[in-house]
Amino acid sequence: MFTKRNHVMLLALFVVGAFGVGLLVGCGDKGAKSTEAKAPATEVVINSACPMMGTAMDPAKVSADLTREFKGKKIGFCCAKCPVAWDKLSDEEKDAKLAETES
């Protein structure tokens, strides 16, 4: 028999579990669709795949918060984690990542 305390504990367990699943899925989940509206990009990015994850993207639909300038060009990313990781790369590593998306 479930008591009120058991219901609260079950709800807490569910919330913690759902949060954990969200963390595990993260950036690499190519099938997930974002439910939040994205701000339109001011410029079209030059790449059609994320240089960090390789995920295919529509260059015209990459939001401005998912872009970085590199050597005078606008680079787009698939999720919020990728631009942060990109910022940690050297210019040589960035060139290599971009070259991988062109193949």
N, C-alpha and C positions, 0 to 999 in steps of 0.2 A: 504494500500500500504506500502510495506517495504522500508525503506530508508537505507542508508549505516549504519547509527547509530543503527537502529533496528537490522540489521544483526549482528553487532558487539556485541550488548547486548545479542542477542539470542545465539550466539556462546559462550560468556562468561558464560551464564546461563547453557548451555549444559556441558561445561567443569567442572564447579563447581558441577553440579549434578552428573556427572560421577564419580568424585573424591569422593563425599559423599557416593555413592553406594559402591564403593570399600572399604571404611572404614567400612561400615555396614556389608558387607559380611565377611571380615576378616578371622579369623582362623577357624571358625566353618563351613565353606562351604565345605562339604565333596565331592561335585560333581565337584568342580573346578579343572582343570588341570593346572599346571604351564607351561608357555610357555618358561621359561628360562632354559637353560641347567644346570644340576646339576653336581657338581664335584663328581667323584666317591669316595665312602667311602674307607678309608684305612683298616678298619676292619668291619666285619659284626656286627651289633648291636644285643643285646640279646632279645629285645622285638619286637613283630610283630604288636603292637598297641601303639599309642602315649599315654604315661602315663598321660598327661594333658587333652587331648580331647577324647581319646578312639578311634581315627580314625585308621582304619586298614592301615598297611604299609608293604612294602616288605623290610625286614631287610637288604637285599643285596643292595638295591638301595637308602638308606638314605645317603644324602650328608654329608660330614665331618662337615660342618658348622651347621648342625642340630643334633649334638651329644654332649653328656657330659659324663665324666667319673664319675662313682659312685661306691664306694667300689670295685674298680679294674675292673669294667665292663663298657662296652660302651652302653649307653642308647641313643635311637633315638627318634626324635620328628617329628611331621607332618608339622610344619611351624616355621617361625622365632620367633613368639611370645612365643611359648611353652618353649624353653630352657631358655628364660629370666624369665618366671614365675617359672620354675623349680628351678632356682638359688635362688629364694626367700624362698623356702620351707626348713623346718628343715629336718634332716636325717630321723626322724620318719615319717614325712609327705611323704617324698620321698619313703620310704619303703612301706607305705600304697598305694601310687599311683601305684607303680610297682605291688603290690599284686592284685590290681583291674584289671590290664591288663592280669593277668594270669588266671583269672576265666573264 
